[in-house]
């Protein structure tokens, strides 16, 4: 039997990063993955493939709708080759997961393919290709999450699908009905709307992106409506029925009326659930709460002291970069270091176009907490760089403490916001004031100038360009 200092169950961003950091710190490390490729949901059927399709569909939309205004004329019809687009997506996935294979070898991490389950607190049974048993002093649960469903919906994975199937369709839908106005539904909805599908988004809450700042939700809703997507808020889905190649969705609107929607595909995008199936946590006394999450303390230890858990399988936002931070945290804790994670400063991003990004507190949260704050907001439309590229939708909003001027939250929607949010995270990590941000130089012309201008607006209401 092979023995290790650390064994990681699950090879998503949290798991493989934890394994690498453990190996860097001198621990003999193993990783167990039930699928044939490493990388988990993110690299195989989540973050990476969806961004590949978003990028490809964005190119198509630019070519068909915006090239001409830039003086680029393409003779003949521009057509979508969906098969080729999906193949490119898969090539990106294969290259990325292959990179994880390389990192495992580089760091001398043993990889076991198979389903890992607990025998006891230091022994793991592996069922599958590399069947057997290994021993580890410490074990990290990093098994991630799976798409959630509503109890009355039968997922046939052909017409009634999850995000996994939406990433490998063989045809462009005529009408895709999306249940859920969260990140995944909106990103994939935009992909297929760009490619020519009619798209209807059905959301139970009164706005899309209900956990983000209301201003961002409102602005992105306008973008989707402008693209002729049907946005049905405050609708409670009652039933989903497939008849041949048609899917019929019935929902109750806020007036109590039953509304019917018909399409050829229905994407069920109602969030994700922690995945602990087959782990046999009962054998080691690891506690699972009523939401299916593994319970951990502030050190990410489970109720069994040598077993830790990270990522989607525990409480908190289901984000790849949150899982990565937790993976490093556990590795450094095991090495006797004293790492730290500020969960308030883990950014959230929606990779639609315009992109949506946020970090820190929303206005709604500050009001609930009765914190007095001030707001500085700047529109992308007023930026020279945005006008030059034609990306004028959106704004940057900075929330600062009314008394101290410390930045409490930054919320943005616009071009390159997925990258711009890192500036806000950096500033907030060092507890910057809005004035601090307003006083350091931002290159011109750039999208980042919107952050400086919003900071100026928050400091003493003196933006320079509006």
N, C-alpha and C positions, 0 to 999 in steps of 0.2 A: 504494500500500500504506500502511495506517495504521500508525503507529509509536507505541509506548507505553513508559513507564518500567517498568510492571509489567503482566503478563497473568496472570490466574488461571484455571486450568482446573478447573471444577467450582464450583457455586454453593450447596453446602450451608452449614451454619453456619460451618465453617472458611473456606470460599472467599469467601462474601459478606462476612463480617466482615473478612477480610484485605483485600479490595478496598476496603471502606469506610475502614479505617484507613490504607491507602496513599493514598487520595484525600484524607483529612484532613491527611495529612502533605505534601501538595503534589505527589504523583506523578500523572502522567497514567496512568489505569488502565483496563484492559479485563477483562471476565469472559466466559468461554465456557461455555455450558451446552448439553448435547445435547438435553435435554427442553424442552418448550414453557413450563414454569413453573420459576421459580427456587426455591431452598430445599433442594434435594437430598432425600435419604431422610427426614431429620428432619421437614421441614415437610410433605412430600407423602405419604409412606407409612410414617412412623415415629413420632417423639416426639409431634407435635401431633395427628394423627388418633387415635392410640391413647389419648391422654389425653382427647380428646373423648368417645370411646366409654366409657372408664372412668368419666368423670363422669356420662354419661347412664345407664349401667347402675347406678351407685351410687345415683342418684336413684330409679330403679325399685325397687331393693332396699330402700331406706329406706321408700318408700311402701308396699310390700307386707308388710314385716316389722317395721318399727319405728315408723311413724307412730302407730299405735293406742296404744302405750305412752306417747306424748307427748300423748295426748288429741286427736289429729287423726283424725277419722273421715271416710272417703270412701265415699259410697254407691255401690253397684254394683261390678262387677269392674274391676280395674286391668289394662290390657292393654298389651303391647309392640307398637308400630308400628315394626318394624325398618327398613322403607324410609325412614320419616321420621327415624329415629335416624341412619341412614347419611347421609341428605341433610344433616342438621345438621352431622355430622362434616365433610362435604365443604365446607359453607359456611364452617366455621371454617378449613379448609385454604385455601380460595380467598381469604378475607380476609387470612390470614397471608402467603401467597405474594404477594398483591397489595401488601402492605406492603413486601416486599423490592423489588418493582418501583419503588415510590415512593422507597425509599432509594437505589437506583441512580441514578435521575434527580436526586434532591436532591444527591447527591455527584458528579454529572457523570461517572459511570462508564459506558463504552460496553459494551453487552450484545450478545453474538453467540450466536445459537441455532444449534447444530450440534456435531458431534463434533470435538473438537480433537485434533490429533496433531502430534508434532514433525517438522519438516523438518530443522532443525538447532538449535543451542542458543539461537538468537535468533529463529527463525521458526516459526510455527504455522500448519498447514493446517487449515481449517475446512470440514467436509463437512455439508451440511444446508441449512436455510433461508437462513442468512447465509453461504453458501459463499464461500470466498476464502482470503486469506492475510494474516496480520498479523505485525508485527515487535515484539519487546519486549526491553529490556535485561535484565530479570529476569523469571523465570517461576515461578509457584507451582503445584505439582500438588496439587489438593484434590479428587480424584475419588472419595473415600469408599470404601464397601464395598457388598457384595451379600450376600443370605442364603446361608449355606453349605448343603451337602447331604451326605448319605452316598452313597458311590459306587453302592450297589445300589438306591437309591430313585429311582423315576421320578416326577418332579413333573409331574402333568397340569394343575395349577393350577385344578382343578375340585373334586376330592375330596381329592387329595393336594396340599396347599397350603403356601405360605410365609406369613409375616406380611402381605405385600402383599395377597394374596387374602383373608386373614382379616379385613381391614379393610373389605371391601365385599361380604360374603356377602348373598345374597338371601333366606336363610332361617336360622332359628335351628337349629343342629345338634341332632339327637336325642342323639348321643354323639360328642363331639369327643375324639379321641386326640391327645395332644400329646407329641411326641418331643423331650425336652429340658426340664430343670427350671431353666432360666435366666430372666433378666429378661423377655425377650419372651414366652416361652411362658407364664409365670405371669401376666403382665398380661392377655394375651388370653384365657387360660384363665379368669381371674376374670370378665372381661366376659361370656363366654358361659355360665358357670355361673350368674351372677346372672340371666341372661335365661331360664334354664330348661334348658339343655343338661346332660346328664351329661358329666362331664369326667374323663379319666384322664391322668395325667402319668407318662410313662416316662422315668426318668433313669438314665444309665449309672453315675454316681457314687453314693456311699452317702447323699447328701443333696442337697436343692435348694440353689440359690445356692452352689455349692461353692467359689467364690473369696471369699465373704464370711465374716464371723465365724460360727463354728459355732452360737453362741447365737441369732443372727438366723435362721439356717436352721431350727433346731429350732422356734422360736416361730412362724414363718410356716407351717411344715409343719402345726402344730397348727391354725392358722386355716383352712387349706385342708381338712384332714380334718373339721373342725367344719362346714364348708360341704358336706360329703359328696362331696368330690373324692377319687378314688382315686389315691393317691400310691405309685407303684411304683419304689422306689429299687433301685440295684444290678442293673438290668436292661439287658442288651445287646441292642439291636434286631438281629434277623437278617434280617428281610424285611418289606416292605410291598407288599401286593397289592390291587389294586382289582378288584372284581367287580360290575359295574353300579353301583348306588348304595351299595355296601358296601365298606368298606376293612378288610382283615385285616392286623393287625400281629403278627408273631411275635417274641418276645424270650426270651433266655436269662437265667434268674434266677441268684442267687449259688449255688444248689445244683446248677446245671448243667442244670436242667429247662427245656424249651421251653414258654413260656406264650403263649397266643393271646388277642388282643384284637380285638373287632369293633366298628366304629363307622361312621357315615356320612361323617365328615370326619377327616382326619389332618393336623394342623399339624406340619410339620417345622421345629423351632426349635432348631437345633444350632449357633448362633453365626453369625458373619458373616465374610466373607473380603475382603481388600483388593481394590479394583477398579482395574486398570490396563489393561484390555482396550482395544485400539485406540490407545493413546497413542504407540506406536512409540518407546518409550524407548531401544531399541537404537540408534537413529540418533544419540543424543546421549550415549551411554555411561553413562546412569543405571543404577545397579545395583539389582537386585531380589533379595532373599534367598530362601531355600528355603520361607519361609512366604508368599511372594507380596508381601511388604512392600517399599516403596521404602526403601533404606538412606540414612540421614542422619547427620550429625555433631551435636554439641551445639548448633550454630547452625541446625539443621534444613536444612542444605545437603546436596544430593546430591553424588555424585562429580563432577558438573559444577557448578562454583562459582556460576554465576548462576541455577541451577535449585534451587528449594527444594520441600519436600513437607511436608504437614501433615495432621492428622486421622487417620481410619481407615486411610488408605493407608500409614501408617508404624507403627512399634512403639508399644505402650502400649494403654491402655484405649480401647475404641471408644465414646467419649462426645462428644456435641455440644459440651459446654462445654470439654472438653479441646481439641477442634479450634479453637474460638473463641480460646482463650488462645494457641494456636500461631499462628493467623492474625495476631493482634496482635503476637506476638513477632517474626514474620518481617518484618512491615511496619515495626516500630520498628527492627529490625536494619538494614534497608535504608536507613532514615533516619539511620543513624549513632548511634542510641541504644544503651543497654545494658540491654535488658529481661531479665526472669528468670521462669522457671516452676519451681515446686516440685511435681514430679509426685506426691510423697507426699501433697500436700495438695489433690489434686483429688478431690472427693467423688463417691461412687457412690450412685445412688438407684434403688429399685424402687417403681413407682407403684401397687402393689396397695393395698388397704385392709385392715389398717393398712399405712401406707407404711414402707419400709425404707430406711435411709440410713447411710452410713459414711464416715469419712475417717481416714487414717493407718494404723497397723499393727494387724493382728488379733492375738489371743492366740497363734494358731498361728505367726504370723511371729515374734513376740517370743521364743517358745520356741525356734524354730529358730536365731535369732540370739543365743540365750543372754543375753537382756536381762532383768534382774530388774525386775519390775513389780508394781504393786498394782492392784486392781480396785474400782471403785465402781459399784454398780448400783442403779437405782431403778425400781419398777414404775409404769406409768401408772395402774393401779388405785387407787393411793394419792393421786392428784391430784383435788382438788375439781373442777377444770375438766373432767377426763376423765369423772368420774362425772356431771357436769351434762349433758354431751352424749351420754353412753352409749358413749364410745370408750375402753374400759378395757383393751383388749389391748395388750401390749407393755411395753417398758422402755427406759431409756437406760443404757448402760454406758460408763464412762470408764476408760481404761487410762493409768496414769501411772508414770513412772520411780520405782522404789522409793527411790532415794537423793535425787534432785533434785526430785521431784514434778512434773516437766514432763509435760504431756499428750502421750501418744504415739499414741493412737488413740481415736476416739469411735464407738460403734456403737449404733444406735437403731432400734427398730421401734415404731410407734404412729402416732396421729393427727398430721398435719402435720409428720412427720419430714423430708419433702423440703425444708421451709422451715427447720426447726430446725437442720439440719446446718450451715447457714451460720454459726451462732454458734460452733460447734466449729471450723470452718475459720478464722474470724477469730481466735479465741483461739490456735489453733496457729500461725498466721502470725506472731503476736507472741510465740511461744514461752511461752505462759502456763502456769502451774502449775495443778493441780487446785484449790489454795487460792485462786488468783486468781479463778477462775470462781465458786467458792463464796462469795466476799466481795462480788461486785457484785450490785446489786438486780435482781430479776426481778419483773415485775408479777404480781399475784395477782388473780384466778385465771387462770393460763395454762398451756398445755402446756409452755412453756419452763421452768417451775419444775422439771420433771423433770431438766433439765440441771444446774441448781444443786444439786438434791438428790443427784444421782449424783456431782457434784464433792465435796460434803460427805462422802459415803460413801467416796470415794477418798482424801480428805485425811487424816482420822483416824477414819473409820468413825462419823460422827455425823450421818446424815441426820435431819431434823427430823420427818418425817411417816410414818415406818415404824418 
